[in-house]
Amino acid sequence: MNLPVFESVTIHEQPLAGGVACESDWMERCAATGSAAAHLWQAPVGLVVPRRYTLLPGWAAARDAAAGELQVRSSGGGLVPQGPGVWNLSLVWSAPSSAPVDTSGVYLALCAELAAAFAQLGIVATPQPVTGSFCDGRYNLAVNARKLVGTAQAWRRLAGRPVVLAHAVIVVDAAPERLTAQANAFEAALGSDTRYRADALTSVAIEAGDPQVARRALLAVAARFGQAPSHPG
């Protein structure tokens, strides 16, 4: 399948607090207007966790000890560290049905467009699970078996209109060691035995061999999904 062509991709230069809530707002706006939207954004230092984490015995202690912004999302999966150098791509559009249709096709199309963007930077990325990475899934994008991108999607009916959200978390120039330590510290605070490996993660900067690649990477991604990048005032 093909993803929609977005009129533009909004690149948010400043970190968005409450990015999970922002995604809900973008979905509601799409439901109200019928207009698709695409956003590239960073969050403040912190974590996004699935709602099931809030049911664990160690949740209250881990929540109180967490450094930075702690956000809870309604979907499944695992925890995802956020902060400088981690960029989120959020795509929202009107869906044919509120029941998920061809979810694999959405994931594969999202991965294909991102892989094409990274190819412009000399990076060859393929969809695959990566054992030992945080929030592992079948539709990661990986380079040499190290995770570069995680993906997710959600389908909802809002104001009578079905809307789909496709989401990617891209490690642009954050250090894999820092992100992994951040994730492991929270798992330890939860009392969980789950631990992640820094060598299961990579970044665009590492794979491109260029620590200054962030701006080029963002523009390459924006160009794959929209006719032009835009910047909020």
N, C-alpha and C positions, 0 to 999 in steps of 0.2 A: 504494500500500500504506500501511498504518498502522504506526507504530512501537509497541512495547509501551508500556503505561502503567506507569510505575515507581512503587513505593510512596512513595519520596521521592528527592530529589536531595541528596546530601551535598555541602555547600559546605565545602571545606577552607580554613580561614582562614589557616593558615601554609603557606608554599611547600613543596611535596613534592620532596625530592631523589629522583632516580631515578624520575621520573614514568613513563617508558616501562616500567620494571620493575613499577611499581605497576599499570599497565594489564594486564600479564601475570598478576599476582596476582589481579586482579578477574575476569579471564576464567577462571582456574583455580577460583576460588571459585564462580563461576556453574556451571561444569561439575560441581563436586562437589555443589552444592545445588539446581541448577535455578532459582535465584532471579536475576531480572534486577537490575541495579544501575546507578545513574547518579551521576556525580561531576563536580563543578566544582572545578578546582584550578589553581594557579599553580606554576611551577617557579622555581628560583633563576635568576639571570642566566646565560645560556648559549645553547646551540644543540642542536637535535635534527637529526641528519642521516641520510639513508638509507645502508644498508650499502654501496652501490656507491661512496660517497665514500672508503671505507677502501681501495679498490683503486687509487686515483689516485696518481700518483708523488709528489705533494706532501703526501700525507696525514700522514705522520709529523711533518713540520715544522709543518703547520697545527695538528695536534693539540697539539703541545708549546707552540705560541704562543697557543692559544685562551684567551680570558678567560672564566672561569666554568665551569659544568658542561657537558661535551660528552657527549651521549647518542647512541647509534647504534640506529636502529630497523630492523626486518627488512623493512618495506614499502618501496615505491618512492617516487617523488616527489622533492622537493628539500629544501633545508635550511629550518629554521624557527627564528627567534630566539625565545628565551624570556626571562622576567623579569617585573618588576612591570608590571602593566597589561595583560599578556597572559594570558587565561584559557583553559583547556582544558576542553572538555566531553567526557566519556568515557561511552558507553552500552554496556552488555554484556547480552546475553540469549541464551537457548538458540535455536539456529537449526534449521530443518527438515532441513538437510543441511550437511555440511562443505564441499561444493562451493558456491561462491557462487551464490545464487539472487536474481534481480532486484536486482542491485547498484544499478542506476540508480534503482529505486524507493526503495531505502534512502536514497540521496543526496537525492532530491527530497523525500522525507518529512522528512528532517533539515533541509533548507533551508527547507521550508515552515513548520516549527514555529519555527525561529529567526527567520524573517522576521516571523512573527506576534508573537513576543516584542518584536522591535525596533519593530514598528508601534505598540506601546503607548507607545513613547518618541518617536513622531513620525518614525520613520525608515523609508523605503521601500527595501528591499533585494531584489535579484533574483539568481538563479543565473546566473553567466557567467564565462568566462575573463577574466583581466585581464593583458594583455601588460605585462611589466616588473615584475610583482610576484614576490616569492619564493614558491616552491612553488606555482606557478600550476596551475590545473586547471579542468575544465569546470564543476565544482560549487563554485566559490567563491560566497560571497554578496558582492555589490558594491553600492555606492551611487554613482550617477553615474560608473560605470566605474572606481571605485576600490575595491580589495579591502578588505573588512571582516572576512570569515571564510574560513578554509580548511577543507576537509573531507577525511576519509580513512575507510577501513574495512578490516577484516581478518576472515577466516573461518578457524576452526581446529577440529580435533577434539581435545578434551582429555578424558582419562579416559573415553573412549568416547562423549562427548556433543559434538555440534557447537555451537559458540559463535560469535557474531558480535560484533565491536567496531565501533561507529560513533563517530567522533572529529571534533570541531570545534575549531579554534583561533580564538579571538575576540579581536580587538584592542579592548580596552575603553577604556583611557585611557593607553596607552603612546604615545609620540611616534613617528609614522611615520618621521621623520628618524633617530631613534636606532636603531630596528629595522633600517632599511635599511642604515645605516652598519655595524651589527653584522654583517649578512649579507654585505655587500660586503667587509669586512675579512677574513672567513674565506675567501671565494672568492679574494681576492687572495693570501692566504697559501698556498692550495692551488696557486697558479699557474694558476688558471682565468681565462678571459676573460669569464666570466659576470658581469654587473653588474645590479643592480636599481635601480628608480627610486622615490624617496620619494613622488613625486606619483601613483604607482600604488596607494598605500595610504592608508587612512583609519582612523578609530576611532569607537567609539560616542560618546565624549565630543565629538568634533568634529562629528559629524552631528546629535547631540542639542543642540548648542550649550550644553552644561553640563559643566564639568570635574569636577563632583561627582556624576556620574550612575552611577558604578560600582555602588553598592549596589542602586539601583533596577534597573539592567540585569541584575545577577545574579539578583535575585529574580524578574524577569520571565521570564528563561530557565528558572529552576528551576520556575516555575509551569506552563510549557508541557509539561514532561516528567515532572513528578512531582506527587503529590497535595499534598506539602508539602516545604519545604526542611528539611534536618536538618544538624547541625553535629557533627563528631567531637569526642569529649572530649579 
